[in-house]
Amino acid sequence: MVTSPHTLVVRLDRMGDVLLAGPAVRAIAAGSRRVTFLAGPHGRAAASLLPGVDEVVEWRCPWIELPAAPVRAADVDELVGRLRSLEVDRAVILTSFHQSALPTALLLRLAGVAWVGAVSEDYPGSLVDLRHPDPGDVHEAERALTLAMAAGYDLPEGDGGRLAVTLPVDATAPSFDVVLHPGTSAPARAWPVEHWVTLCGLLTADAGLAVAVTGSSAEADLVRQVCGDTDAIDLAGRTSLVELAAVVARAGVVVAANTGAAHLAAATHTPVVSLFAPTVPAVRWAPYRTPTVLLGDQEAPCRGTRATRCPVPGHPCLRSVAPDTVANAVDRLRRTGPRPHELHAHAGGAR
């Protein structure tokens, strides 16, 4: 092992997946002179917020992206050339339990990376130096950290292993009692829009809370519908990821489905009401180590299917969660009292 290596961390999927890699990245950074993060287009912005990341390289991976892009030799050659130019000493490939690290490992070998570590149930041949066994039914953040530790890295003293993001010192945002994030990347994870509308009314008109509704520009119609004629602030398409993180960090509670916004809340240590469809296991994907109320029928027929569209008529796992149940969960989390401000805020450097 190089004493102070330039280490490449690979996580090629979406924002939430990248945020969950944070503890592993900090462990790797503690034992490296430099950390480069290879991310997909939906995870690049999140990778740039992780403490310990020095540089982010973006690549649209055909075996990770959904929908999948075609495999093109020119794209592969370009990536291999870029990675070779970085002169990486070691690479750690982070994957979920349903993903294979081996195609990525092949590209790293072609790029001249001398040492590669990954979780792999399949025989890797000469593609992987550290074939880490699958750690089983653990949270994705812990899955990644166990691999980093097996690769010889460890969290620095005093780092408790929670999620974290780095924000510029001038990243300010208005303060809201509640932030609602109704959008999802998969319809199977979505709480019914009419429930969101009712909840927004309960929180603003009935409870008198300051509410913001967030989303991308592509979700503007959804956010507008949720806000309706209430006093909620419509932030659809009006925040970068850094700005959204600042909004979430100053919120009293975030309400979101199993999506990146919930993990962003966990990374800013903000309490979460998690509307969690059981298409993937909550033990792996629930908001990590932040005060959370998990709602949704975790024994529903869609359990463990990884479906992107609900396979059960009526979407019962989430439709059964009433808006007043969510409002009560918000109230319960707000009554837990003030939380310590633990957001990592730095200017410039990511360390």
C-alpha positions as CSV (number, residue, x, y, z in Angstrom):
1,M,0.0,0.0,0.0
2,V,1.3,3.5,-0.9
3,T,1.8,5.3,2.4
4,S,-0.2,8.4,1.4
5,P,-2.1,7.4,-1.8
6,H,-4.2,9.3,-4.3
7,T,-7.4,7.4,-3.8
8,L,-10.3,7.2,-6.2
9,V,-13.8,6.7,-4.7
10,V,-16.4,5.5,-7.1
11,R,-20.2,5.9,-6.6
12,L,-22.0,6.3,-9.9
13,D,-25.7,6.7,-9.0
14,R,-27.8,9.4,-7.5
15,M,-27.6,12.2,-5.0
16,G,-28.8,10.2,-2.0
17,D,-26.4,7.3,-2.8
18,V,-23.5,9.7,-2.9
19,L,-24.4,11.4,0.4
20,L,-24.5,8.0,2.1
21,A,-20.9,7.4,1.0
22,G,-19.8,10.4,3.2
23,P,-18.5,8.5,6.2
24,A,-16.5,6.1,3.9
25,V,-15.1,9.1,2.0
26,R,-13.9,10.8,5.2
27,A,-12.2,7.6,6.4
28,I,-10.5,7.3,3.0
29,A,-9.5,11.0,3.1
30,A,-7.9,10.6,6.5
31,G,-5.5,8.0,5.0
32,S,-4.9,9.7,1.6
33,R,-3.0,12.7,0.3
34,R,-5.8,13.3,-2.3
35,V,-9.3,11.9,-2.9
36,T,-11.0,12.0,-6.4
37,F,-14.6,11.0,-6.6
38,L,-16.0,9.4,-9.7
39,A,-19.7,10.2,-9.8
40,G,-22.6,10.0,-12.2
41,P,-24.4,13.1,-13.5
42,H,-27.1,12.8,-10.9
43,G,-24.6,12.5,-8.1
44,R,-21.8,15.0,-9.1
45,A,-23.2,18.0,-7.2
46,A,-23.6,15.9,-4.0
47,A,-20.1,14.6,-4.3
48,S,-18.7,18.1,-4.3
49,L,-20.4,18.7,-0.9
50,L,-18.7,15.8,0.8
51,P,-15.9,16.6,3.3
52,G,-12.7,15.0,2.1
53,V,-13.3,15.2,-1.7
54,D,-10.7,17.2,-3.6
55,E,-12.0,16.7,-7.1
56,V,-15.1,15.2,-8.8
57,V,-15.0,13.5,-12.2
58,E,-18.3,12.8,-13.9
59,W,-19.2,9.8,-16.0
60,R,-22.6,8.5,-17.2
61,C,-22.3,4.8,-16.4
62,P,-24.3,2.5,-18.7
63,W,-24.7,-0.2,-16.1
64,I,-25.9,2.1,-13.3
65,E,-27.9,4.9,-14.9
66,L,-31.7,4.4,-15.3
67,P,-32.7,4.6,-18.2
68,A,-29.4,3.0,-19.3
69,A,-27.3,4.8,-21.9
70,P,-25.8,2.7,-24.7
71,V,-22.2,1.4,-24.2
72,R,-19.9,3.4,-26.6
73,A,-16.3,2.6,-27.0
74,A,-15.4,6.2,-27.4
75,D,-17.0,7.1,-24.0
76,V,-15.2,4.2,-22.3
77,D,-11.9,5.2,-23.9
78,E,-12.3,8.8,-22.8
79,L,-13.0,7.8,-19.2
80,V,-10.0,5.4,-19.2
81,G,-7.8,8.2,-20.5
82,R,-9.0,10.7,-18.0
83,L,-8.5,8.3,-15.1
84,R,-5.0,7.3,-16.3
85,S,-4.1,11.0,-16.4
86,L,-5.1,11.4,-12.7
87,E,-2.4,8.9,-11.7
88,V,-4.6,7.2,-9.1
89,D,-2.8,4.8,-6.7
90,R,-5.9,3.0,-5.3
91,A,-9.6,2.8,-6.0
92,V,-12.5,1.9,-3.8
93,I,-15.7,1.0,-5.7
94,L,-18.9,1.7,-3.7
95,T,-22.0,-0.2,-4.8
96,S,-25.4,-1.2,-3.4
97,F,-26.3,-4.8,-2.7
98,H,-27.9,-5.2,-6.2
99,Q,-25.0,-3.8,-8.2
100,S,-21.9,-5.4,-9.5
101,A,-18.5,-3.6,-9.1
102,L,-16.8,-5.7,-11.7
103,P,-17.5,-3.7,-14.9
104,T,-16.1,-0.6,-13.2
105,A,-13.1,-2.5,-11.9
106,L,-12.3,-3.6,-15.4
107,L,-12.2,0.0,-16.6
108,L,-10.0,1.0,-13.6
109,R,-7.5,-1.8,-14.5
110,L,-7.5,-0.5,-18.1
111,A,-6.7,2.9,-16.7
112,G,-3.7,1.5,-14.8
113,V,-5.0,1.6,-11.3
114,A,-2.8,-0.8,-9.4
115,W,-5.1,-1.6,-6.4
116,V,-8.9,-1.9,-6.4
117,G,-11.2,-2.8,-3.6
118,A,-14.9,-3.6,-3.8
119,V,-17.7,-5.8,-2.4
120,S,-18.2,-8.7,-4.8
121,E,-20.1,-11.9,-4.5
122,D,-18.9,-12.9,-8.0
123,Y,-15.5,-14.3,-8.7
124,P,-13.5,-11.2,-9.7
125,G,-10.4,-12.8,-11.1
126,S,-7.6,-10.2,-11.4
127,L,-10.0,-7.3,-11.4
128,V,-10.1,-6.8,-7.7
129,D,-7.4,-6.9,-5.0
130,L,-9.7,-6.7,-2.0
131,R,-12.8,-8.8,-2.5
132,H,-14.8,-7.7,0.5
133,P,-17.6,-10.0,1.6
134,D,-21.2,-8.5,1.5
135,P,-21.8,-7.2,5.0
136,G,-25.5,-8.2,4.8
137,D,-28.5,-6.3,5.9
138,V,-26.8,-3.1,7.1
139,H,-27.4,0.5,6.2
140,E,-25.9,1.6,3.0
141,A,-23.7,4.2,4.8
142,E,-22.3,1.3,6.9
143,R,-21.9,-1.0,3.9
144,A,-19.6,1.6,2.3
145,L,-17.7,2.3,5.6
146,T,-17.0,-1.4,6.2
147,L,-15.4,-1.6,2.7
148,A,-13.3,1.5,3.4
149,M,-12.1,0.1,6.7
150,A,-11.3,-3.3,5.1
151,A,-9.2,-1.4,2.6
152,G,-7.1,0.0,5.5
153,Y,-8.8,3.4,6.1
154,D,-10.4,4.5,9.2
155,L,-12.4,7.5,10.4
156,P,-10.3,10.2,12.1
157,E,-10.4,10.6,15.8
158,G,-13.6,12.3,17.0
159,D,-15.6,11.5,13.8
160,G,-18.7,9.6,14.8
161,G,-19.5,8.4,11.3
162,R,-22.7,10.4,10.7
163,L,-23.5,11.9,7.3
164,A,-22.2,15.4,6.7
165,V,-21.9,18.0,4.0
166,T,-19.6,21.0,3.5
167,L,-21.2,24.3,2.8
168,P,-19.5,27.7,2.1
169,V,-19.5,30.0,5.1
170,D,-21.7,32.4,3.2
171,A,-24.4,29.7,2.4
172,T,-27.4,31.3,4.1
173,A,-31.0,30.6,3.7
174,P,-34.4,31.5,5.3
175,S,-35.5,29.5,8.2
176,F,-38.7,27.4,7.9
177,D,-40.5,25.3,10.5
178,V,-41.1,22.6,7.9
179,V,-39.7,21.8,4.4
180,L,-41.9,19.5,2.2
181,H,-40.2,17.7,-0.6
182,P,-42.9,15.9,-2.6
183,G,-40.9,14.8,-5.6
184,T,-39.3,11.4,-6.1
185,S,-37.1,9.8,-8.8
186,A,-39.4,6.7,-8.9
187,P,-43.3,6.9,-8.9
188,A,-43.4,3.8,-6.6
189,R,-41.9,6.0,-3.8
190,A,-44.3,8.9,-4.2
191,W,-46.9,9.8,-1.6
192,P,-50.2,10.8,-3.3
193,V,-50.2,14.4,-4.4
194,E,-53.6,15.0,-2.8
195,H,-52.2,14.0,0.5
196,W,-49.3,16.5,0.1
197,V,-51.9,19.2,-0.7
198,T,-53.9,18.4,2.5
199,L,-50.7,18.2,4.6
200,C,-49.6,21.6,3.3
201,G,-52.9,23.1,4.4
202,L,-52.8,21.4,7.8
203,L,-49.3,22.8,8.5
204,T,-49.8,26.3,7.2
205,A,-53.4,27.2,7.9
206,D,-54.2,25.0,10.9
207,A,-50.8,24.9,12.7
208,G,-49.6,28.3,11.5
209,L,-46.2,27.0,10.6
210,A,-43.7,28.5,8.1
211,V,-43.5,26.0,5.3
212,A,-41.4,25.7,2.1
213,V,-42.0,23.2,-0.7
214,T,-38.9,22.2,-2.6
215,G,-38.2,20.5,-5.9
216,S,-36.4,20.7,-9.2
217,S,-37.6,22.9,-12.1
218,A,-39.0,19.7,-13.6
219,E,-41.2,19.3,-10.5
220,A,-42.5,22.9,-10.7
221,D,-46.1,21.8,-11.4
222,L,-46.1,19.4,-8.6
223,V,-44.7,21.9,-6.1
224,R,-47.2,24.6,-7.3
225,Q,-50.0,22.1,-6.8
226,V,-48.9,21.3,-3.3
227,C,-48.6,24.9,-2.3
228,G,-52.0,25.7,-3.7
229,D,-53.5,28.8,-2.2
230,T,-51.6,28.4,1.1
231,D,-48.8,30.6,2.5
232,A,-46.2,28.0,1.7
233,I,-43.1,29.2,-0.2
234,D,-42.6,27.7,-3.6
235,L,-38.9,26.9,-4.1
236,A,-39.2,24.6,-7.1
237,G,-36.2,25.1,-9.4
238,R,-35.0,28.1,-7.3
239,T,-32.2,26.5,-5.4
240,S,-28.9,24.9,-6.3
241,L,-28.0,21.8,-4.3
242,V,-25.8,24.0,-2.0
243,E,-28.8,26.4,-1.5
244,L,-31.2,23.5,-0.9
245,A,-28.8,22.0,1.7
246,A,-28.7,25.4,3.5
247,V,-32.5,25.5,3.5
248,V,-32.8,22.0,4.8
249,A,-30.1,22.6,7.4
250,R,-32.1,25.5,8.9
251,A,-35.4,23.7,8.8
252,G,-37.1,22.4,11.9
253,V,-38.3,19.2,10.1
254,V,-38.2,17.8,6.6
255,V,-40.9,15.7,5.1
256,A,-39.8,13.5,2.2
257,A,-40.1,10.1,0.6
258,N,-37.2,7.8,0.2
259,T,-35.3,10.2,-2.0
260,G,-32.2,12.3,-2.0
261,A,-33.8,15.1,0.0
262,A,-34.2,12.8,3.0
263,H,-30.5,11.9,2.9
264,L,-29.6,15.6,2.6
265,A,-31.6,16.2,5.7
266,A,-29.7,13.4,7.5
267,A,-26.4,15.0,6.3
268,T,-27.4,18.3,7.9
269,H,-28.7,16.4,11.0
270,T,-32.3,17.7,10.4
271,P,-35.2,15.6,11.7
272,V,-37.1,13.7,9.0
273,V,-40.6,12.4,8.6
274,S,-39.9,9.7,6.1
275,L,-42.7,8.5,3.8
276,F,-40.9,5.2,3.0
277,A,-42.2,2.7,0.4
278,P,-40.8,-0.7,1.2
279,T,-39.7,-1.4,-2.4
280,V,-36.2,-1.3,-0.9
281,P,-35.5,-2.2,2.8
282,A,-35.7,0.7,5.2
283,V,-32.9,-0.9,7.3
284,R,-30.6,0.0,4.3
285,W,-32.1,3.2,3.1
286,A,-33.9,5.1,5.8
287,P,-32.5,8.5,6.9
288,Y,-29.3,7.7,8.7
289,R,-28.7,8.6,12.3
290,T,-31.0,11.7,12.5
291,P,-34.3,11.9,14.4
292,T,-36.8,10.1,12.1
293,V,-40.4,9.1,12.1
294,L,-40.7,6.3,9.5
295,L,-44.2,6.0,7.9
296,G,-45.5,3.6,5.4
297,D,-46.5,-0.1,5.4
298,Q,-43.2,-1.9,5.5
299,E,-44.9,-5.3,5.0
300,A,-46.8,-4.3,1.9
301,P,-46.8,-6.7,-1.1
302,C,-44.3,-4.5,-2.9
303,R,-41.7,-5.2,-0.3
304,G,-38.3,-5.8,-1.7
305,T,-39.3,-5.6,-5.3
306,R,-37.2,-2.6,-6.2
307,A,-40.0,-1.5,-8.4
308,T,-39.9,2.0,-9.9
309,R,-43.6,1.9,-10.6
310,C,-46.0,0.6,-8.0
311,P,-46.9,-3.1,-8.8
312,V,-49.9,-3.1,-6.4
313,P,-53.2,-1.4,-7.4
314,G,-54.0,1.6,-5.3
315,H,-50.4,2.1,-4.0
316,P,-51.5,1.0,-0.5
317,C,-48.1,1.2,1.2
318,L,-48.1,5.0,1.1
319,R,-51.7,5.9,0.3
320,S,-52.7,4.4,3.7
321,V,-50.6,7.1,5.4
322,A,-53.1,9.9,6.2
323,P,-52.0,13.6,6.1
324,D,-53.0,14.1,9.8
325,T,-50.7,11.2,10.7
326,V,-47.8,13.0,9.0
327,A,-48.8,16.3,10.6
328,N,-48.7,14.7,14.0
329,A,-45.3,13.2,13.3
330,V,-44.0,16.7,12.3
331,D,-45.4,18.0,15.6
332,R,-43.7,15.2,17.6
333,L,-40.3,15.9,16.0
334,R,-40.6,19.7,16.5
335,R,-41.4,19.1,20.2
336,T,-38.1,17.2,20.8
337,G,-36.5,20.5,21.4
338,P,-33.6,22.4,19.7
339,R,-30.9,20.3,18.1
340,P,-27.2,21.2,18.1
341,H,-26.0,22.8,15.0
342,E,-23.6,20.3,13.5
343,L,-23.4,21.3,9.9
344,H,-19.9,21.3,8.5
345,A,-19.4,24.8,7.1
346,H,-16.2,25.8,5.4
347,A,-15.0,28.2,2.8
348,G,-13.2,26.9,-0.2
349,G,-11.4,23.6,0.7
350,A,-13.4,20.4,1.2
351,R,-11.3,18.9,4.0
